[in-house]
Every structure is written in structure tokens, then in C-alpha cells.
Amino acid sequence: MILMRIFLLPLLMILSSCLPQESTPTTSKLQVSTGDILVSSTTSDTIHQFDSEGNYIRALWRTYLSSETIGGIGWMHSTNEILISVNGTPDRVVAISVSDGSQRVAAVDASFGGTPAGVTQLKDSGEIIVTEGTTIERFSAVGQRKTYPAWPASLPNVQCIRALENGRWVTASTSTAVRLYEDSFSSTVPVATAVRPASTTGSYGVAVTRNGKFLTSWEGGGTDYLSLYNSDLTFDRHLIGNDQALLVNPRGVAETVDGNFLVADNTRDYVVEVTPTGAFVKFIGQGILDGAYAIMVVPGFTTASSK
């Protein structure tokens, strides 16, 4: 019997090593802190974690399946979890605990099948909305797909969705610019639309600043901007005004805890940090990011009530 166990143990180890690895987070006592910067790399399908100063911490989460890609990063305020949309088999939204890194599937349905990208949890209804290419799907806080007169919403090419504290939500689209919506079951007619800069084709990133403005990225081949818009989406100013030496392929945007602004460059594989006046501060993630795309700065949360 002892000889048999000695023989079987190495065999079991070899067999287990051949099994496909599941997507998994790196675990720690406290997975993330308020102010941490999360950036997705589209080439390696990894969510990278930086501290509030831009210092690298870890690969927070990745999908090990070559057929799967990471879409967007969002926040689930009701449970203090990070939301990640995954284009895979099946398409789904994964939720990562800020306290211990445990993961769960927050939303999945057979009818949810396009190309997931932006994802967020709305403030008033508490429901999760996630884009899938030509439409936006809606799920309850416990993951049940919801259908209403206006949902699924026919809103094409949305790359980023952010929930506002007042219950509204805003989208960035590569074909329909940046738009603001009410949290309504019966209508998805925008209440405001930003006018994109000349020679740009659309937006990949939008974030709400602490003073209620909208930080946006605009892409147009050889014409790219990082810009601020007012709360009604009227133009405020450009922070990076088509400076191709600094920014050539802008994607996700975010505001840091100290009030600076971030924009991912998908070509140069870094995140650019600038001040509110547009002065360059630093690059983040050089040599680490590979296809920088979505960004989220972790908001405030109560660790005692986090999952």
C-alpha cells in the first residue's frame, strides 16, 4: 500500500498540472485600497494594480484562457466589489472582493453574448448595466437579467459606462460620442450629448470628477484629446490638446485621489498623468502594461462591510 501511494502521488500531480487554469485573483489580507489605480492590459488580459502614487503592486486578476478577453472595469457600491466584464465562454461579469480577492460571477445569461465592455452598478436602482457591442444589458444586483420597455438598450459601440451619484449614468462611445442618461426603465433617450472635437471619431473613456465635471478621451487617428466637459456636457477645456508626442491612442480615463487626471495610451502601453491644468506629471505602467485600456480608481469603501 505504501509503495502504491508513492507511485500514485507523482502521477496525480502530473495529471492535475494538465488541467486548464481558471481565472483567479492574487489574494492578500486586503486586496485593494481606496485610491488604488486599476488598469487593464488588452494583450495579456490582465488587470494591473498600482497604488495611488502609480507604484506597481501586482497583477490583480487575469484570465488564463486564450479565447477570453477583458472588456471593462467598474464598481459595485452595494458590495464593495470590483466589476470586470469578460468576453469569453460564457460572456459574464466577474466581481472581485476588495478585502480578500475572492471572486464570483455577478452576471451571466444565455442572451448576453456580444462583446462586453463598459460595466457599472447604478446608484438608484442598484442594477448592473454592461455593454455588449450594439446593446446594453441590465442585471439585478443578484445577477438576474432584466428586460423593460427600453431594455436591452440599443446603444451601439459603447466602450465605457460610469454611474453618477445622482442616479444618472454616462457613456463613452466610438460612434455616438459621450452621452448622459437618466436611470429609467422606459427610455434611453440621452439628456445631454457632448460635442466631440473636430477630426475625432469618438470616445473610449469617460469619468466623473469630484467637482461634477466629465473627463473624456477622444480618438481620431492623428487627432487625440483628453478633455473636460461641464456637468451638462458642454465643453470646458482640453487638458491634452492633440499632443501626439504625449498621447496617440487614448482609452480609459480616471481622476486620482489627489485630483490629477489619468488617461491610458493603448499604443504606447502607459498611463499619462496630468494636473487639472494639463501639466504633465508622469507616466505610469511603462514596461508593465501591454495594451493599456480601461482604468478605474478604487473609490472609498467600508472594509467592515465589504465582501
Helices and strands as residue ranges (DSSP letters): H 2-17, E 24-25, E 37-41, E 46-50, E 56-62, E 69-76, E 81-87, E 92-97, E 103-107, E 119-121, E 128-131, E 136-139, E 145-146, E 158-163, E 169-173, E 177-181, E 192-193, E 202-208, E 214-219, E 225-229, E 235-241, E 250-255, E 261-265, E 270-274, E 280-284, E 292-297, G 303-305
